[in-house]
Amino acid sequence: MTHGDQSERGKRTIVVVGATSEVGAVLSAKLRQQGHIVRGVARSLGVALSDQDALNRAFRGADSAYVMIPFDVQAPDLRRFEQEVSNRLVEAISVSGIGRAVLLSGLNAHLRMGTSLGAAEMEDRMAVLGIHELVYLRAGFFNENFVKGMGFVEQSASAVFATPFCGDRPMPLIAARDVGERAADLLMTEDWPQDRVIELHGGGHYTLATATEILGKAIGRNVAYQTLPYADAHAGMIEIGMSPSFADAVIETATSFNNGQRWALEEPSPRNTTPTTLEQWAEDAFSASRHVA
């Protein structure tokens, strides 16, 4: 069946990389609800990003894809890990002939540094694959980072939340579910956008001091924000199990933010604003923790 035949029937076969992640799960569920065929790429689904043959099979015959380069916080060499994943995805895409793709990228990908470098390099590689309908979905700082990487709940026990990011500069914060919803809408649309880059700033711009107050209230604790010196933050990340390579990338990203480098290329607008505010997300994420506390 050709790409055109599938489009005429209204049903697509869509590969979702990271299908069990926060974004991928929302995306996959919405696509299936609308009758599309989803091929999930995730180790738990038997299609690991380290398995070239499995990836090739997943992409073969598909007409669309959601693509992302996952973080590996324990990768001894983060850049090498990202390049290896990128190589395997590019090979799978190249032999598939897909005509539509959404790549999850970082809002600051244009700076080509830190934790968004891998996504920025993937943008370049996908640009030359001949994909007719291609969008780079550049998203802001995920709210979920407060839980998974930054340990807000654990840190809040000391009444202080500390990171290397300055606390008085507004940061665009976004809920993963909103990214999944937007990616699904793009993959299903009959009116493909003209812009290659689509920014998603999120539900609002918050300083980390304000965000800490909001998160603390949601968890039922009074928590103050503190900006850590880079060396202390780097040591702390290694202590909780992150690799020095990943910690280096985080510090590079924090330095860029603290120095006032512009992450977003657009001004906030209805186009790049998503529905879920940090207050709404925190209430959903931390209500159970509040009752335990």
GULUM-621568 format. One record per residue (C-alpha): residue number from 1; residue in one letter; chain; x, y, z. Coordinates in nm, 2 decimals. Each point is the difference from the previous one (the first is absolute). Layout:
<atom n="NUM" res="A" chain="A" east="X" north="Y" up="Z"/>
...
This chain:
<atom n="1" res="M" chain="A" east="0.00" north="0.00" up="0.00"/>
<atom n="2" res="T" chain="A" east="0.14" north="0.34" up="-0.10"/>
<atom n="3" res="H" chain="A" east="0.02" north="0.31" up="0.21"/>
<atom n="4" res="G" chain="A" east="-0.27" north="0.15" up="-0.21"/>
<atom n="5" res="D" chain="A" east="-0.23" north="-0.29" up="0.04"/>
<atom n="6" res="Q" chain="A" east="0.03" north="0.01" up="0.38"/>
<atom n="7" res="S" chain="A" east="-0.06" north="0.38" up="0.00"/>
<atom n="8" res="E" chain="A" east="-0.32" north="-0.05" up="-0.21"/>
<atom n="9" res="R" chain="A" east="-0.14" north="-0.25" up="0.25"/>
<atom n="10" res="G" chain="A" east="0.09" north="0.23" up="0.29"/>
<atom n="11" res="K" chain="A" east="0.20" north="-0.26" up="0.17"/>
<atom n="12" res="R" chain="A" east="0.38" north="0.03" up="0.05"/>
<atom n="13" res="T" chain="A" east="0.27" north="-0.24" up="0.11"/>
<atom n="14" res="I" chain="A" east="0.20" north="0.21" up="0.24"/>
<atom n="15" res="V" chain="A" east="0.33" north="-0.09" up="0.18"/>
<atom n="16" res="V" chain="A" east="0.03" north="0.15" up="0.35"/>
<atom n="17" res="V" chain="A" east="0.35" north="0.00" up="0.14"/>
<atom n="18" res="G" chain="A" east="-0.01" north="0.00" up="0.38"/>
<atom n="19" res="A" chain="A" east="-0.36" north="-0.13" up="0.00"/>
<atom n="20" res="T" chain="A" east="0.00" north="-0.07" up="0.37"/>
<atom n="21" res="S" chain="A" east="0.13" north="0.35" up="0.10"/>
<atom n="22" res="E" chain="A" east="-0.22" north="0.27" up="0.14"/>
<atom n="23" res="V" chain="A" east="-0.03" north="0.16" up="-0.35"/>
<atom n="24" res="G" chain="A" east="0.00" north="-0.32" up="-0.19"/>
<atom n="25" res="A" chain="A" east="-0.28" north="-0.16" up="0.21"/>
<atom n="26" res="V" chain="A" east="-0.23" north="0.30" up="-0.05"/>
<atom n="27" res="L" chain="A" east="0.08" north="0.02" up="-0.37"/>
<atom n="28" res="S" chain="A" east="-0.05" north="-0.38" up="-0.06"/>
<atom n="29" res="A" chain="A" east="-0.33" north="0.00" up="0.19"/>
<atom n="30" res="K" chain="A" east="-0.14" north="0.29" up="-0.20"/>
<atom n="31" res="L" chain="A" east="0.11" north="-0.15" up="-0.33"/>
<atom n="32" res="R" chain="A" east="-0.16" north="-0.33" up="0.08"/>
<atom n="33" res="Q" chain="A" east="-0.32" north="0.17" up="0.11"/>
<atom n="34" res="Q" chain="A" east="-0.03" north="0.15" up="-0.34"/>
<atom n="35" res="G" chain="A" east="0.05" north="-0.34" up="-0.18"/>
<atom n="36" res="H" chain="A" east="0.36" north="0.03" up="-0.10"/>
<atom n="37" res="I" chain="A" east="0.25" north="-0.29" up="0.02"/>
<atom n="38" res="V" chain="A" east="0.28" north="0.07" up="0.25"/>
<atom n="39" res="R" chain="A" east="0.33" north="-0.18" up="0.00"/>
<atom n="40" res="G" chain="A" east="0.17" north="0.07" up="0.33"/>
<atom n="41" res="V" chain="A" east="0.37" north="0.02" up="0.04"/>
<atom n="42" res="A" chain="A" east="0.11" north="-0.08" up="0.36"/>
<atom n="43" res="R" chain="A" east="0.21" north="-0.27" up="0.16"/>
<atom n="44" res="S" chain="A" east="-0.31" north="-0.12" up="0.20"/>
<atom n="45" res="L" chain="A" east="-0.18" north="-0.05" up="-0.33"/>
<atom n="46" res="G" chain="A" east="0.27" north="-0.21" up="-0.15"/>
<atom n="47" res="V" chain="A" east="0.14" north="0.27" up="-0.23"/>
<atom n="48" res="A" chain="A" east="0.31" north="0.15" up="0.16"/>
<atom n="49" res="L" chain="A" east="0.18" north="0.30" up="-0.14"/>
<atom n="50" res="S" chain="A" east="0.32" north="-0.21" up="0.02"/>
<atom n="51" res="D" chain="A" east="-0.15" north="-0.27" up="-0.24"/>
<atom n="52" res="Q" chain="A" east="0.04" north="0.12" up="-0.36"/>
<atom n="53" res="D" chain="A" east="-0.19" north="-0.30" up="-0.15"/>
<atom n="54" res="A" chain="A" east="-0.29" north="0.06" up="0.23"/>
<atom n="55" res="L" chain="A" east="-0.01" north="0.37" up="-0.08"/>
<atom n="56" res="N" chain="A" east="0.01" north="-0.07" up="-0.37"/>
<atom n="57" res="R" chain="A" east="-0.29" north="-0.24" up="0.03"/>
<atom n="58" res="A" chain="A" east="-0.20" north="0.26" up="0.21"/>
<atom n="59" res="F" chain="A" east="0.05" north="0.27" up="-0.27"/>
<atom n="60" res="R" chain="A" east="-0.04" north="-0.22" up="-0.30"/>
<atom n="61" res="G" chain="A" east="-0.34" north="0.07" up="-0.18"/>
<atom n="62" res="A" chain="A" east="-0.09" north="0.29" up="0.24"/>
<atom n="63" res="D" chain="A" east="-0.10" north="0.33" up="-0.14"/>
<atom n="64" res="S" chain="A" east="0.06" north="0.23" up="0.30"/>
<atom n="65" res="A" chain="A" east="0.22" north="0.02" up="0.31"/>
<atom n="66" res="Y" chain="A" east="0.05" north="0.18" up="0.33"/>
<atom n="67" res="V" chain="A" east="0.37" north="0.01" up="0.07"/>
<atom n="68" res="M" chain="A" east="0.21" north="0.09" up="0.30"/>
<atom n="69" res="I" chain="A" east="0.34" north="-0.04" up="0.14"/>
<atom n="70" res="P" chain="A" east="-0.04" north="-0.12" up="0.37"/>
<atom n="71" res="F" chain="A" east="0.21" north="0.11" up="0.28"/>
<atom n="72" res="D" chain="A" east="0.23" north="-0.26" up="0.17"/>
<atom n="73" res="V" chain="A" east="0.10" north="0.17" up="0.32"/>
<atom n="74" res="Q" chain="A" east="0.25" north="-0.28" up="0.07"/>
<atom n="75" res="A" chain="A" east="0.17" north="-0.01" up="-0.35"/>
<atom n="76" res="P" chain="A" east="0.38" north="0.01" up="0.05"/>
<atom n="77" res="D" chain="A" east="0.02" north="0.21" up="-0.32"/>
<atom n="78" res="L" chain="A" east="-0.33" north="0.18" up="-0.06"/>
<atom n="79" res="R" chain="A" east="0.10" north="0.13" up="-0.34"/>
<atom n="80" res="R" chain="A" east="0.11" north="-0.34" up="-0.12"/>
<atom n="81" res="F" chain="A" east="-0.33" north="-0.15" up="0.12"/>
<atom n="82" res="E" chain="A" east="-0.21" north="0.27" up="-0.18"/>
<atom n="83" res="Q" chain="A" east="0.20" north="-0.05" up="-0.32"/>
<atom n="84" res="E" chain="A" east="-0.04" north="-0.38" up="0.01"/>
<atom n="85" res="V" chain="A" east="-0.38" north="0.03" up="0.05"/>
<atom n="86" res="S" chain="A" east="-0.02" north="0.26" up="-0.27"/>
<atom n="87" res="N" chain="A" east="0.19" north="-0.22" up="-0.24"/>
<atom n="88" res="R" chain="A" east="-0.23" north="-0.29" up="0.05"/>
<atom n="89" res="L" chain="A" east="-0.32" north="0.21" up="-0.03"/>
<atom n="90" res="V" chain="A" east="0.13" north="0.16" up="-0.32"/>
<atom n="91" res="E" chain="A" east="0.07" north="-0.34" up="-0.15"/>
<atom n="92" res="A" chain="A" east="-0.35" north="-0.12" up="0.09"/>
<atom n="93" res="I" chain="A" east="-0.16" north="0.31" up="-0.13"/>
<atom n="94" res="S" chain="A" east="0.20" north="-0.01" up="-0.32"/>
<atom n="95" res="V" chain="A" east="-0.12" north="-0.35" up="-0.10"/>
<atom n="96" res="S" chain="A" east="-0.36" north="0.07" up="0.10"/>
<atom n="97" res="G" chain="A" east="-0.10" north="0.26" up="-0.24"/>
<atom n="98" res="I" chain="A" east="-0.22" north="0.19" up="0.25"/>
<atom n="99" res="G" chain="A" east="-0.15" north="0.32" up="-0.12"/>
<atom n="100" res="R" chain="A" east="-0.09" north="0.17" up="0.33"/>
<atom n="101" res="A" chain="A" east="0.20" north="0.04" up="0.32"/>
<atom n="102" res="V" chain="A" east="0.00" north="0.20" up="0.32"/>
<atom n="103" res="L" chain="A" east="0.33" north="0.03" up="0.18"/>
<atom n="104" res="L" chain="A" east="-0.01" north="0.10" up="0.37"/>
<atom n="105" res="S" chain="A" east="0.27" north="0.26" up="0.05"/>
<atom n="106" res="G" chain="A" east="0.10" north="0.26" up="0.26"/>
<atom n="107" res="L" chain="A" east="-0.12" north="0.36" up="0.01"/>
<atom n="108" res="N" chain="A" east="0.37" north="0.10" up="0.01"/>
<atom n="109" res="A" chain="A" east="0.11" north="-0.24" up="-0.27"/>
<atom n="110" res="H" chain="A" east="0.12" north="0.30" up="-0.21"/>
<atom n="111" res="L" chain="A" east="0.27" north="0.05" up="0.26"/>
<atom n="112" res="R" chain="A" east="0.15" north="-0.34" up="-0.08"/>
<atom n="113" res="M" chain="A" east="0.12" north="-0.08" up="0.35"/>
<atom n="114" res="G" chain="A" east="-0.07" north="-0.18" up="0.32"/>
<atom n="115" res="T" chain="A" east="-0.29" north="-0.24" up="0.04"/>
<atom n="116" res="S" chain="A" east="-0.15" north="0.11" up="-0.34"/>
<atom n="117" res="L" chain="A" east="0.30" north="-0.07" up="-0.21"/>
<atom n="118" res="G" chain="A" east="-0.10" north="-0.35" up="-0.10"/>
<atom n="119" res="A" chain="A" east="-0.34" north="0.12" up="-0.11"/>
<atom n="120" res="A" chain="A" east="0.15" north="0.29" up="-0.20"/>
<atom n="121" res="E" chain="A" east="0.23" north="-0.24" up="-0.18"/>
<atom n="122" res="M" chain="A" east="-0.29" north="-0.23" up="-0.08"/>
<atom n="123" res="E" chain="A" east="-0.18" north="0.30" up="-0.15"/>
<atom n="124" res="D" chain="A" east="0.28" north="0.04" up="-0.24"/>
<atom n="125" res="R" chain="A" east="0.01" north="-0.37" up="-0.09"/>
<atom n="126" res="M" chain="A" east="-0.38" north="-0.03" up="-0.06"/>
<atom n="127" res="A" chain="A" east="0.01" north="0.31" up="-0.22"/>
<atom n="128" res="V" chain="A" east="0.18" north="-0.19" up="-0.27"/>
<atom n="129" res="L" chain="A" east="-0.20" north="-0.32" up="0.00"/>
<atom n="130" res="G" chain="A" east="-0.26" north="0.12" up="-0.25"/>
<atom n="131" res="I" chain="A" east="-0.29" north="-0.01" up="0.24"/>
<atom n="132" res="H" chain="A" east="-0.27" north="0.21" up="-0.17"/>
<atom n="133" res="E" chain="A" east="-0.19" north="0.10" up="0.32"/>
<atom n="134" res="L" chain="A" east="0.25" north="0.06" up="0.28"/>
<atom n="135" res="V" chain="A" east="-0.04" north="0.21" up="0.32"/>
<atom n="136" res="Y" chain="A" east="0.25" north="0.06" up="0.28"/>
<atom n="137" res="L" chain="A" east="-0.22" north="0.04" up="0.31"/>
<atom n="138" res="R" chain="A" east="0.22" north="0.21" up="0.24"/>
<atom n="139" res="A" chain="A" east="-0.14" north="-0.03" up="0.35"/>
<atom n="140" res="G" chain="A" east="0.08" north="0.19" up="0.32"/>
<atom n="141" res="F" chain="A" east="0.14" north="-0.14" up="0.33"/>
<atom n="142" res="F" chain="A" east="-0.22" north="-0.30" up="0.09"/>
<atom n="143" res="N" chain="A" east="-0.18" north="0.02" up="0.34"/>
<atom n="144" res="E" chain="A" east="0.08" north="-0.37" up="0.04"/>
<atom n="145" res="N" chain="A" east="0.36" north="0.09" up="0.04"/>
<atom n="146" res="F" chain="A" east="-0.08" north="0.13" up="0.35"/>
<atom n="147" res="V" chain="A" east="-0.09" north="-0.36" up="0.10"/>
<atom n="148" res="K" chain="A" east="0.23" north="-0.22" up="-0.21"/>
<atom n="149" res="G" chain="A" east="0.33" north="0.18" up="-0.02"/>
<atom n="150" res="M" chain="A" east="-0.01" north="0.28" up="0.25"/>
<atom n="151" res="G" chain="A" east="-0.15" north="-0.19" up="0.30"/>
<atom n="152" res="F" chain="A" east="-0.24" north="0.27" up="0.12"/>
<atom n="153" res="V" chain="A" east="-0.18" north="-0.24" up="0.23"/>
<atom n="154" res="E" chain="A" east="0.32" north="-0.13" up="0.16"/>
<atom n="155" res="Q" chain="A" east="0.15" north="0.34" up="0.03"/>
<atom n="156" res="S" chain="A" east="-0.32" north="0.15" up="0.15"/>
<atom n="157" res="A" chain="A" east="0.06" north="-0.20" up="0.32"/>
<atom n="158" res="S" chain="A" east="0.28" north="0.25" up="0.08"/>
<atom n="159" res="A" chain="A" east="-0.23" north="0.29" up="-0.08"/>
<atom n="160" res="V" chain="A" east="0.24" north="0.11" up="-0.27"/>
<atom n="161" res="F" chain="A" east="0.00" north="-0.07" up="-0.37"/>
<atom n="162" res="A" chain="A" east="0.33" north="0.06" up="-0.17"/>
<atom n="163" res="T" chain="A" east="0.12" north="-0.01" up="-0.36"/>
<atom n="164" res="P" chain="A" east="0.27" north="0.18" up="-0.20"/>
<atom n="165" res="F" chain="A" east="-0.26" north="0.22" up="-0.18"/>
<atom n="166" res="C" chain="A" east="-0.05" north="0.35" up="0.12"/>
<atom n="167" res="G" chain="A" east="-0.33" north="0.05" up="0.18"/>
<atom n="168" res="D" chain="A" east="-0.11" north="0.34" up="-0.13"/>
<atom n="169" res="R" chain="A" east="0.00" north="-0.05" up="-0.37"/>
<atom n="170" res="P" chain="A" east="-0.33" north="-0.12" up="-0.16"/>
<atom n="171" res="M" chain="A" east="0.02" north="-0.34" up="-0.15"/>
<atom n="172" res="P" chain="A" east="-0.26" north="-0.15" up="-0.25"/>
<atom n="173" res="L" chain="A" east="-0.15" north="-0.31" up="0.17"/>
<atom n="174" res="I" chain="A" east="-0.20" north="-0.26" up="-0.18"/>
<atom n="175" res="A" chain="A" east="-0.19" north="-0.32" up="0.09"/>
<atom n="176" res="A" chain="A" east="0.09" north="-0.31" up="-0.19"/>
<atom n="177" res="R" chain="A" east="-0.36" north="-0.08" up="-0.07"/>
<atom n="178" res="D" chain="A" east="-0.04" north="0.33" up="-0.19"/>
<atom n="179" res="V" chain="A" east="0.29" north="-0.09" up="-0.22"/>
<atom n="180" res="G" chain="A" east="-0.15" north="-0.34" up="-0.07"/>
<atom n="181" res="E" chain="A" east="-0.33" north="0.15" up="-0.09"/>
<atom n="182" res="R" chain="A" east="0.16" north="0.25" up="-0.24"/>
<atom n="183" res="A" chain="A" east="0.22" north="-0.26" up="-0.16"/>
<atom n="184" res="A" chain="A" east="-0.31" north="-0.22" up="-0.06"/>
<atom n="185" res="D" chain="A" east="-0.19" north="0.29" up="-0.15"/>
<atom n="186" res="L" chain="A" east="0.28" north="0.06" up="-0.24"/>
<atom n="187" res="L" chain="A" east="0.03" north="-0.36" up="-0.11"/>
<atom n="188" res="M" chain="A" east="-0.37" north="-0.02" up="-0.07"/>
<atom n="189" res="T" chain="A" east="-0.06" north="0.34" up="-0.16"/>
<atom n="190" res="E" chain="A" east="-0.12" north="0.04" up="-0.35"/>
<atom n="191" res="D" chain="A" east="0.15" north="0.35" up="-0.01"/>
<atom n="192" res="W" chain="A" east="0.37" north="-0.04" up="0.04"/>
<atom n="193" res="P" chain="A" east="0.17" north="0.32" up="0.13"/>
<atom n="194" res="Q" chain="A" east="0.23" north="0.20" up="-0.21"/>
<atom n="195" res="D" chain="A" east="0.25" north="0.06" up="0.27"/>
<atom n="196" res="R" chain="A" east="0.27" north="-0.26" up="0.06"/>
<atom n="197" res="V" chain="A" east="0.06" north="0.12" up="0.36"/>
<atom n="198" res="I" chain="A" east="-0.30" north="0.01" up="0.25"/>
<atom n="199" res="E" chain="A" east="0.07" north="0.14" up="0.34"/>
<atom n="200" res="L" chain="A" east="-0.19" north="-0.12" up="0.31"/>
<atom n="201" res="H" chain="A" east="0.08" north="0.23" up="0.30"/>
<atom n="202" res="G" chain="A" east="-0.25" north="-0.18" up="0.23"/>
<atom n="203" res="G" chain="A" east="-0.26" north="0.12" up="0.24"/>
<atom n="204" res="G" chain="A" east="0.19" north="0.30" up="0.12"/>
<atom n="205" res="H" chain="A" east="0.34" north="0.16" up="0.08"/>
<atom n="206" res="Y" chain="A" east="0.10" north="-0.04" up="0.37"/>
<atom n="207" res="T" chain="A" east="0.31" north="0.09" up="0.19"/>
<atom n="208" res="L" chain="A" east="0.13" north="-0.30" up="0.20"/>
<atom n="209" res="A" chain="A" east="-0.06" north="0.19" up="0.32"/>
<atom n="210" res="T" chain="A" east="-0.37" north="0.03" up="-0.09"/>
<atom n="211" res="A" chain="A" east="-0.01" north="-0.36" up="-0.13"/>
<atom n="212" res="T" chain="A" east="0.14" north="-0.12" up="0.33"/>
<atom n="213" res="E" chain="A" east="-0.28" north="0.18" up="0.19"/>
<atom n="214" res="I" chain="A" east="-0.26" north="-0.16" up="-0.23"/>
<atom n="215" res="L" chain="A" east="0.15" north="-0.35" up="0.03"/>
<atom n="216" res="G" chain="A" east="0.04" north="0.03" up="0.37"/>
<atom n="217" res="K" chain="A" east="-0.36" north="0.11" up="0.04"/>
<atom n="218" res="A" chain="A" east="-0.12" north="-0.30" up="-0.20"/>
<atom n="219" res="I" chain="A" east="0.20" north="-0.24" up="0.22"/>
<atom n="220" res="G" chain="A" east="-0.10" north="0.17" up="0.32"/>
<atom n="221" res="R" chain="A" east="0.34" north="0.13" up="0.10"/>
<atom n="222" res="N" chain="A" east="0.17" north="0.34" up="0.03"/>
<atom n="223" res="V" chain="A" east="0.30" north="-0.02" up="-0.23"/>
<atom n="224" res="A" chain="A" east="0.25" north="0.27" up="-0.09"/>
<atom n="225" res="Y" chain="A" east="0.20" north="0.01" up="-0.32"/>
<atom n="226" res="Q" chain="A" east="0.38" north="0.02" up="-0.01"/>
<atom n="227" res="T" chain="A" east="0.24" north="0.03" up="-0.29"/>
<atom n="228" res="L" chain="A" east="0.29" north="-0.23" up="0.04"/>
<atom n="229" res="P" chain="A" east="0.36" north="0.08" up="-0.12"/>
<atom n="230" res="Y" chain="A" east="0.08" north="-0.20" up="-0.31"/>
<atom n="231" res="A" chain="A" east="0.26" north="-0.22" up="0.17"/>
<atom n="232" res="D" chain="A" east="-0.23" north="-0.09" up="0.28"/>
<atom n="233" res="A" chain="A" east="-0.29" north="-0.08" up="-0.24"/>
<atom n="234" res="H" chain="A" east="0.23" north="-0.21" up="-0.22"/>
<atom n="235" res="A" chain="A" east="0.12" north="-0.20" up="0.31"/>
<atom n="236" res="G" chain="A" east="-0.35" north="-0.05" up="0.12"/>
<atom n="237" res="M" chain="A" east="-0.12" north="-0.14" up="-0.34"/>
<atom n="238" res="I" chain="A" east="0.28" north="-0.25" up="0.00"/>
<atom n="239" res="E" chain="A" east="-0.08" north="-0.10" up="0.36"/>
<atom n="240" res="I" chain="A" east="-0.36" north="-0.09" up="-0.10"/>
<atom n="241" res="G" chain="A" east="0.12" north="-0.22" up="-0.29"/>
<atom n="242" res="M" chain="A" east="0.03" north="0.23" up="-0.30"/>
<atom n="243" res="S" chain="A" east="0.31" north="-0.04" up="-0.22"/>
<atom n="244" res="P" chain="A" east="0.26" north="0.28" up="-0.01"/>
<atom n="245" res="S" chain="A" east="-0.08" north="0.04" up="-0.37"/>
<atom n="246" res="F" chain="A" east="-0.37" north="0.06" up="0.06"/>
<atom n="247" res="A" chain="A" east="0.08" north="0.23" up="0.30"/>
<atom n="248" res="D" chain="A" east="0.22" north="0.20" up="-0.24"/>
<atom n="249" res="A" chain="A" east="-0.29" north="0.05" up="-0.24"/>
<atom n="250" res="V" chain="A" east="-0.23" north="0.11" up="0.28"/>
<atom n="251" res="I" chain="A" east="0.25" north="0.26" up="0.12"/>
<atom n="252" res="E" chain="A" east="0.05" north="0.12" up="-0.35"/>
<atom n="253" res="T" chain="A" east="-0.37" north="0.05" up="-0.04"/>
<atom n="254" res="A" chain="A" east="-0.03" north="0.17" up="0.34"/>
<atom n="255" res="T" chain="A" east="0.29" north="0.24" up="-0.09"/>
<atom n="256" res="S" chain="A" east="-0.17" north="0.09" up="-0.32"/>
<atom n="257" res="F" chain="A" east="-0.32" north="0.08" up="0.18"/>
<atom n="258" res="N" chain="A" east="0.17" north="0.19" up="0.28"/>
<atom n="259" res="N" chain="A" east="0.19" north="0.21" up="-0.25"/>
<atom n="260" res="G" chain="A" east="-0.32" north="0.11" up="-0.16"/>
<atom n="261" res="Q" chain="A" east="0.03" north="-0.18" up="-0.33"/>
<atom n="262" res="R" chain="A" east="-0.33" north="0.00" up="-0.18"/>
<atom n="263" res="W" chain="A" east="-0.15" north="-0.34" up="0.00"/>
<atom n="264" res="A" chain="A" east="-0.32" north="0.07" up="-0.20"/>
<atom n="265" res="L" chain="A" east="0.01" north="0.17" up="-0.34"/>
<atom n="266" res="E" chain="A" east="-0.36" north="0.11" up="0.02"/>
<atom n="267" res="E" chain="A" east="-0.18" north="0.22" up="0.25"/>
<atom n="268" res="P" chain="A" east="-0.27" north="-0.17" up="0.21"/>
<atom n="269" res="S" chain="A" east="-0.33" north="-0.02" up="-0.19"/>
<atom n="270" res="P" chain="A" east="-0.31" north="-0.22" up="-0.03"/>
<atom n="271" res="R" chain="A" east="0.18" north="-0.20" up="-0.27"/>
<atom n="272" res="N" chain="A" east="0.28" north="-0.12" up="0.24"/>
<atom n="273" res="T" chain="A" east="-0.19" north="-0.01" up="0.32"/>
<atom n="274" res="T" chain="A" east="-0.14" north="-0.33" up="0.12"/>
<atom n="275" res="P" chain="A" east="-0.30" north="-0.06" up="0.24"/>
<atom n="276" res="T" chain="A" east="0.16" north="-0.14" up="0.31"/>
<atom n="277" res="T" chain="A" east="0.13" north="0.25" up="0.25"/>
<atom n="278" res="L" chain="A" east="0.27" north="-0.09" up="0.26"/>
<atom n="279" res="E" chain="A" east="-0.27" north="0.03" up="0.27"/>
<atom n="280" res="Q" chain="A" east="-0.23" north="-0.25" up="-0.17"/>
<atom n="281" res="W" chain="A" east="0.29" north="-0.24" up="-0.07"/>
<atom n="282" res="A" chain="A" east="0.13" north="0.02" up="0.36"/>
<atom n="283" res="E" chain="A" east="-0.34" north="-0.07" up="0.14"/>
<atom n="284" res="D" chain="A" east="-0.03" north="-0.31" up="-0.21"/>
<atom n="285" res="A" chain="A" east="0.35" north="-0.12" up="0.05"/>
<atom n="286" res="F" chain="A" east="0.04" north="0.06" up="0.37"/>
<atom n="287" res="S" chain="A" east="-0.35" north="-0.03" up="0.16"/>
<atom n="288" res="A" chain="A" east="0.08" north="-0.36" up="0.12"/>
<atom n="289" res="S" chain="A" east="0.34" north="0.12" up="0.14"/>
<atom n="290" res="R" chain="A" east="-0.18" north="0.28" up="0.19"/>
<atom n="291" res="H" chain="A" east="-0.23" north="-0.25" up="0.18"/>
<atom n="292" res="V" chain="A" east="0.30" north="-0.22" up="0.09"/>
<atom n="293" res="A" chain="A" east="0.19" north="0.30" up="0.14"/>
